[in-house]
Amino acid sequence: MPGNRNCVGLREKSTMNAMMDAPPHVEVPASWKPVKPFEGMDSSSQFIPHAATDDRLMLRYYQDDADGSFKTWAWFGRGAEGAPGRVHGGSVSAILDEVLGACVWMGGMPVVTATLTIRYRNPLPLGTVCDIETRIERRTSKRAIVKGVLKVRGGSVIAEAEGVYFRLPDSEIPPAAGAVLARRRGEGR
């Protein structure tokens, strides 16, 4: 019946609007434990929120107890819009930069971005939850090269990234963050 189809369409549109305005509840495997890559830093100064505070972007970081890997999911809301109904490429870039850097911080090395190369593969609809896979390709005492892939959860690749990150001097790291980073490096045990 035409009336029923319209009701279904309204429900679907309402659900999509809700997903664009606030992040959905995201299930993760039991082996994923929440982590704070920038622990000890002033979280009020972070560019990308890690809590549902607005309709733009949100990140959640995890350590997989099964294999020790670093896991991340990201949500892109209405405030991240570029082309109609699609996530702005700058939002994708910002998320990838944040997560690639966080991967290195989790390894105990405080860094800032030196270069970041993004290859966009597919447009991303608003309201989408994505998984981000990262890995450190090479690391020295002064820099790290990191790669990452942003994928729709259970679906296609949206973007790939490669970044070079330079180590920050210890003198620029707040003492609380320095202690966390030292613990991650296995110092002071």
DRENDO-418881 format. One record per residue: residue in one letter; x, y, z of N, C-alpha, C, O in turn. Coordinates in steps of 0.1 Angstrom, whole numbers, padded with zeros to 4 digits, always signed. Layout:
# residues N
AXYZXYZXYZXYZ/...
# end
This chain:
# residues 189
M+0008-0012+0000+0000+0000+0000+0009+0012+0000+0019+0013+0007/P+0005+0023-0008+0013+0035-0008+0014+0041+0006+0025+0047+0009/G+0004+0041+0014+0005+0047+0027+0016+0041+0036+0023+0047+0043/N+0017+0027+0035+0027+0020+0043+0041+0023+0038+0050+0025+0046/R+0043+0024+0025+0056+0027+0020+0060+0041+0025+0072+0043+0028/N+0051+0051+0025+0055+0064+0030+0059+0064+0044+0068+0071+0048/C+0052+0056+0052+0055+0055+0067+0069+0049+0068+0077+0054+0077/V+0072+0039+0061+0085+0033+0062+0096+0043+0058+0106+0044+0064/G+0093+0050+0047+0103+0060+0042+0105+0071+0053+0116+0075+0055/L+0094+0075+0060+0096+0085+0071+0104+0080+0082+0112+0087+0088/R+0102+0067+0086+0110+0061+0096+0124+0060+0093+0133+0063+0101/E+0127+0056+0080+0141+0055+0076+0148+0069+0076+0159+0070+0080/K+0140+0079+0071+0146+0093+0071+0148+0098+0085+0158+0104+0088/S+0139+0095+0094+0140+0099+0108+0152+0092+0114+0160+0099+0122/T+0155+0079+0111+0166+0072+0117+0179+0078+0111+0189+0080+0119/M+0179+0081+0098+0191+0087+0092+0194+0101+0098+0206+0104+0101/N+0184+0109+0100+0185+0122+0106+0191+0121+0120+0200+0128+0124/A+0186+0111+0128+0191+0109+0141+0206+0105+0141+0213+0109+0150/M+0210+0097+0131+0224+0092+0130+0233+0104+0126+0245+0104+0130/M+0227+0114+0119+0235+0125+0116+0237+0135+0127+0247+0143+0128/D+0227+0135+0136+0227+0145+0147+0235+0140+0160+0240+0149+0167/A+0236+0127+0162+0242+0122+0174+0248+0108+0170+0242+0101+0163/P+0259+0105+0176+0265+0092+0173+0256+0080+0178+0251+0082+0189/P+0256+0070+0171+0248+0058+0175+0256+0051+0186+0268+0053+0187/H+0250+0041+0193+0257+0032+0202+0264+0023+0193+0258+0017+0184/V+0277+0021+0195+0285+0012+0187+0290+0001+0195+0297+0002+0205/E+0287-0011+0190+0292-0024+0197+0306-0027+0192+0309-0025+0181/V+0314-0030+0202+0328-0035+0199+0330-0048+0205+0324-0052+0215/P+0340-0056+0200+0343-0069+0206+0347-0067+0221+0352-0057+0225/A+0344-0078+0229+0347-0077+0243+0362-0076+0246+0366-0071+0256/S+0370-0080+0236+0385-0079+0238+0390-0064+0236+0402-0062+0240/W+0382-0055+0231+0386-0041+0229+0384-0034+0242+0372-0032+0247/K+0394-0029+0248+0394-0021+0260+0396-0006+0257+0406-0003+0250/P+0388+0003+0262+0390+0018+0260+0404+0022+0264+0408+0018+0275/V+0410+0031+0256+0423+0037+0260+0423+0052+0257+0414+0057+0249/K+0432+0059+0263+0433+0074+0261+0447+0076+0256+0457+0077+0264/P+0449+0077+0242+0463+0080+0237+0469+0092+0242+0482+0092+0244/F+0462+0102+0245+0467+0115+0249+0465+0117+0264+0464+0129+0269/E+0465+0107+0272+0464+0107+0286+0474+0116+0292+0486+0116+0289/G+0470+0125+0302+0479+0134+0308+0479+0148+0301+0485+0157+0307/M+0473+0149+0289+0472+0162+0282+0459+0168+0286+0450+0161+0290/D+0458+0181+0283+0446+0188+0286+0435+0185+0275+0436+0190+0264/S+0426+0177+0279+0416+0172+0269+0407+0183+0264+0401+0182+0253/S+0405+0194+0271+0397+0205+0267+0402+0212+0255+0395+0220+0248/S+0415+0210+0252+0421+0217+0240+0422+0208+0228+0428+0212+0218/Q+0416+0196+0228+0417+0187+0217+0407+0192+0206+0396+0195+0209/F+0412+0191+0194+0404+0196+0182+0392+0186+0180+0381+0191+0177/I+0395+0173+0180+0384+0164+0177+0379+0158+0191+0386+0152+0198/P+0366+0160+0193+0360+0155+0206+0360+0140+0207+0359+0132+0197/H+0362+0135+0219+0362+0121+0221+0349+0117+0229+0348+0106+0234/A+0340+0127+0230+0327+0125+0236+0317+0131+0227+0320+0139+0219/A+0304+0127+0229+0294+0132+0220+0290+0146+0225+0280+0148+0232/T+0298+0156+0221+0295+0170+0225+0289+0178+0215+0284+0189+0218/D+0290+0174+0202+0284+0182+0191+0280+0173+0180+0280+0161+0181/D+0276+0179+0169+0271+0171+0157+0282+0169+0146+0278+0166+0135/R+0295+0171+0150+0305+0170+0140+0312+0157+0139+0309+0149+0130/L+0321+0154+0148+0330+0143+0148+0331+0137+0161+0329+0144+0171/M+0334+0124+0162+0337+0117+0175+0346+0105+0172+0344+0098+0162/L+0355+0103+0181+0364+0092+0181+0363+0084+0193+0360+0089+0204/R+0366+0071+0192+0368+0062+0203+0380+0053+0201+0381+0047+0190/Y+0389+0053+0211+0401+0045+0209+0401+0033+0218+0395+0033+0229/Y+0407+0021+0213+0407+0009+0221+0420+0002+0219+0427+0004+0209/Q+0423-0007+0228+0435-0016+0227+0428-0030+0227+0420-0033+0236/D+0432-0038+0217+0426-0051+0216+0434-0061+0224+0446-0063+0221/D+0429-0066+0235+0436-0075+0244+0440-0088+0237+0449-0094+0241/A+0433-0091+0226+0436-0104+0219+0449-0104+0212+0456-0114+0212/D+0453-0092+0206+0465-0091+0199+0474-0079+0202+0484-0077+0197/G+0469-0070+0211+0476-0058+0215+0475-0047+0205+0481-0036+0207/S+0467-0048+0195+0466-0038+0184+0458-0026+0189+0449-0027+0198/F+0460-0015+0182+0453-0002+0185+0442-0001+0175+0443-0003+0163/K+0430+0001+0181+0417+0001+0173+0410+0015+0175+0411+0020+0186/T+0404+0019+0164+0396+0032+0165+0384+0031+0157+0384+0025+0146/W+0373+0037+0162+0362+0040+0153+0359+0055+0154+0361+0062+0164/A+0353+0060+0143+0350+0074+0142+0335+0075+0137+0331+0067+0129/W+0329+0086+0141+0316+0089+0136+0316+0103+0130+0322+0112+0136/F+0309+0105+0119+0309+0118+0112+0294+0123+0111+0286+0117+0104/G+0291+0133+0119+0278+0139+0119+0275+0150+0110+0283+0153+0101/R+0263+0156+0111+0258+0166+0102+0268+0178+0101+0270+0184+0091/G+0275+0181+0112+0284+0193+0112+0297+0190+0104+0305+0199+0103/A+0299+0178+0099+0311+0175+0091+0307+0175+0076+0315+0170+0068/E+0296+0181+0073+0291+0180+0059+0300+0189+0050+0304+0200+0053/G+0302+0183+0038+0309+0191+0027+0299+0191+0015+0290+0200+0016/A+0300+0183+0006+0290+0182-0005+0277+0177+0002+0277+0170+0012/P+0265+0180-0004+0253+0176+0002+0252+0162+0006+0253+0153-0002/G+0249+0159+0019+0248+0146+0024+0261+0138+0025+0261+0126+0029/R+0272+0144+0023+0285+0137+0023+0294+0144+0033+0293+0156+0036/V+0304+0136+0038+0314+0142+0048+0324+0150+0040+0329+0145+0029/H+0328+0161+0046+0338+0170+0040+0352+0162+0040+0355+0156+0050/G+0359+0163+0029+0372+0157+0029+0382+0162+0040+0390+0154+0044/G+0380+0174+0044+0389+0179+0055+0386+0172+0068+0395+0171+0076/S+0373+0168+0070+0370+0161+0082+0376+0147+0082+0381+0142+0092/V+0376+0141+0071+0383+0127+0069+0398+0129+0072+0403+0121+0079/S+0404+0139+0066+0418+0142+0068+0421+0144+0083+0431+0139+0088/A+0413+0152+0089+0415+0156+0104+0415+0143+0112+0423+0141+0121/I+0405+0134+0110+0404+0122+0117+0416+0113+0115+0421+0108+0124/L+0420+0112+0102+0431+0103+0099+0444+0109+0106+0452+0101+0111/D+0446+0122+0105+0458+0128+0112+0458+0125+0127+0468+0121+0132/E+0447+0127+0133+0445+0124+0147+0448+0110+0151+0456+0107+0160/V+0443+0101+0143+0444+0087+0147+0458+0081+0144+0463+0073+0151/L+0464+0085+0133+0478+0081+0130+0487+0086+0140+0496+0079+0145/G+0486+0099+0145+0494+0104+0155+0491+0097+0168+0501+0094+0176/A+0479+0094+0171+0475+0087+0184+0482+0073+0184+0486+0068+0195/C+0483+0067+0173+0489+0053+0172+0504+0054+0177+0508+0046+0185/V+0511+0065+0174+0525+0067+0178+0525+0070+0193+0534+0065+0200/W+0516+0079+0197+0515+0083+0212+0513+0070+0220+0519+0069+0231/M+0504+0061+0215+0502+0049+0223+0514+0040+0224+0516+0033+0234/G+0524+0042+0215+0537+0035+0216+0547+0043+0225+0558+0038+0226/G+0542+0054+0231+0551+0061+0240+0559+0072+0234+0569+0077+0241/M+0556+0076+0222+0564+0086+0215+0555+0098+0212+0546+0097+0204/P+0557+0110+0219+0549+0122+0216+0553+0128+0203+0565+0130+0201/V+0544+0130+0194+0547+0135+0180+0538+0146+0176+0527+0148+0181/V+0542+0153+0165+0534+0162+0157+0535+0158+0143+0545+0152+0139/T+0526+0162+0135+0526+0159+0121+0536+0167+0113+0537+0179+0114/A+0544+0160+0105+0553+0166+0095+0547+0167+0081+0546+0177+0075/T+0543+0155+0077+0536+0154+0064+0524+0144+0065+0525+0135+0073/L+0514+0147+0057+0502+0138+0057+0497+0137+0043+0494+0147+0037/T+0497+0125+0037+0492+0122+0024+0479+0114+0025+0479+0103+0031/I+0468+0119+0019+0455+0112+0019+0451+0108+0005+0453+0116-0004/R+0447+0096+0003+0441+0092-0009+0426+0088-0007+0423+0079+0000/Y+0418+0097-0013+0403+0094-0011+0399+0084-0021+0402+0085-0033/R+0391+0074-0016+0387+0063-0025+0372+0064-0028+0368+0060-0039/N+0364+0068-0018+0349+0068-0020+0344+0079-0011+0349+0083-0001/P+0333+0085-0016+0326+0095-0007+0320+0088+0005+0317+0076+0004/L+0318+0096+0015+0313+0090+0028+0300+0097+0032+0300+0110+0034/P+0289+0090+0033+0276+0096+0037+0277+0101+0052+0284+0095+0060/L+0270+0112+0054+0269+0117+0068+0263+0106+0077+0255+0098+0072/G+0266+0106+0090+0260+0097+0100+0267+0084+0100+0262+0074+0106/T+0278+0082+0093+0284+0069+0092+0295+0067+0103+0302+0076+0107/V+0295+0055+0108+0305+0050+0117+0316+0043+0109+0312+0034+0101/C+0328+0046+0111+0339+0040+0104+0349+0034+0113+0351+0039+0124/D+0356+0024+0109+0368+0018+0116+0380+0023+0110+0381+0025+0097/I+0390+0025+0118+0403+0030+0113+0414+0020+0117+0416+0018+0129/E+0421+0015+0107+0432+0006+0110+0445+0014+0108+0447+0021+0098/T+0454+0013+0118+0467+0020+0117+0479+0011+0120+0477+0001+0127/R+0490+0014+0115+0502+0006+0118+0514+0015+0116+0515+0024+0107/I+0524+0014+0125+0537+0021+0124+0545+0013+0114+0549+0001+0116/E+0549+0020+0103+0557+0013+0093+0572+0013+0097+0579+0004+0095/R+0576+0025+0102+0590+0026+0106+0591+0037+0117+0583+0046+0117/R+0600+0035+0126+0602+0044+0137+0617+0045+0141+0624+0035+0142/T+0621+0057+0143+0634+0060+0148+0633+0068+0161+0621+0070+0165/S+0644+0073+0166+0642+0080+0179+0636+0094+0176+0632+0101+0186/K+0636+0099+0164+0631+0112+0161+0619+0113+0152+0613+0124+0151/R+0615+0102+0146+0603+0103+0138+0597+0089+0136+0603+0079+0138/A+0584+0090+0131+0577+0077+0128+0569+0079+0115+0564+0090+0112/I+0569+0068+0108+0561+0068+0095+0549+0058+0098+0551+0047+0102/V+0537+0063+0096+0525+0056+0100+0516+0055+0088+0514+0065+0080/K+0509+0044+0086+0499+0042+0076+0485+0039+0082+0485+0033+0093/G+0475+0043+0076+0461+0040+0081+0451+0039+0070+0453+0045+0059/V+0440+0032+0073+0429+0031+0063+0416+0033+0071+0414+0028+0082/L+0408+0042+0065+0395+0045+0071+0384+0037+0062+0383+0039+0050/K+0377+0029+0069+0367+0020+0062+0353+0022+0068+0352+0024+0080/V+0343+0021+0060+0329+0020+0065+0329+0007+0073+0334-0003+0068/R+0322+0007+0084+0322-0005+0092+0316-0016+0084+0304-0016+0080/G+0324-0027+0082+0319-0038+0074+0318-0036+0059+0312-0043+0052/G+0325-0025+0055+0323-0021+0041+0335-0016+0034+0346-0021+0036/S+0333-0006+0025+0343-0001+0016+0353+0008+0022+0351+0014+0033/V+0365+0009+0016+0375+0018+0020+0371+0032+0015+0368+0034+0004/I+0372+0042+0025+0369+0056+0022+0382+0063+0018+0382+0071+0009/A+0392+0061+0026+0405+0069+0024+0416+0061+0030+0415+0053+0040/E+0428+0063+0024+0441+0057+0029+0450+0069+0033+0449+0079+0026/A+0458+0067+0043+0467+0078+0047+0481+0073+0050+0483+0062+0054/E+0491+0082+0048+0504+0079+0052+0509+0092+0058+0508+0103+0052/G+0515+0092+0070+0520+0104+0077+0534+0102+0082+0538+0091+0086/V+0541+0113+0082+0554+0113+0089+0552+0122+0101+0547+0133+0100/Y+0556+0117+0113+0554+0124+0125+0568+0126+0132+0575+0117+0134/F+0570+0138+0136+0583+0142+0143+0581+0141+0158+0570+0145+0163/R+0590+0136+0165+0590+0135+0180+0591+0149+0186+0599+0158+0182/L+0582+0152+0196+0583+0164+0203+0594+0163+0214+0596+0152+0219/P+0600+0174+0217+0610+0174+0228+0603+0172+0241+0592+0176+0243/D+0610+0164+0250+0604+0161+0263+0600+0174+0271+0591+0174+0279/S+0608+0185+0269+0605+0197+0276+0591+0203+0272+0586+0212+0279/E+0585+0199+0261+0573+0204+0257+0561+0196+0261+0549+0199+0258/I+0563+0185+0268+0553+0176+0272+0550+0178+0287+0559+0178+0295/P+0537+0180+0291+0533+0182+0305+0538+0170+0313+0538+0158+0308/P+0542+0172+0325+0547+0161+0334+0538+0149+0335+0542+0137+0334/A+0525+0151+0336+0515+0140+0337+0515+0131+0324+0515+0119+0325/A+0516+0138+0313+0516+0130+0300+0530+0124+0298+0531+0112+0293/G+0540+0130+0303+0554+0124+0302+0555+0111+0310+0561+0102+0306/A+0548+0111+0322+0548+0099+0330+0541+0088+0323+0545+0076+0323/V+0530+0091+0317+0522+0081+0309+0530+0075+0298+0531+0063+0295/L+0537+0084+0290+0545+0080+0279+0556+0071+0283+0560+0061+0276/A+0563+0075+0294+0574+0067+0299+0569+0053+0303+0576+0043+0300/R+0557+0052+0309+0552+0039+0313+0549+0031+0300+0552+0019+0300/R+0544+0037+0290+0541+0030+0277+0554+0025+0271+0554+0015+0264/R+0565+0032+0273+0578+0028+0267+0585+0017+0276+0595+0012+0273/G+0578+0014+0288+0584+0004+0297+0594+0009+0306+0602+0002+0312/E+0595+0023+0308+0605+0029+0317+0599+0030+0331+0587+0032+0332/G+0607+0029+0341+0603+0031+0355+0594+0020+0360+0586+0023+0369/R+0596+0008+0355+0587-0003+0361+0594-0009+0373+0588-0018+0379/
# end
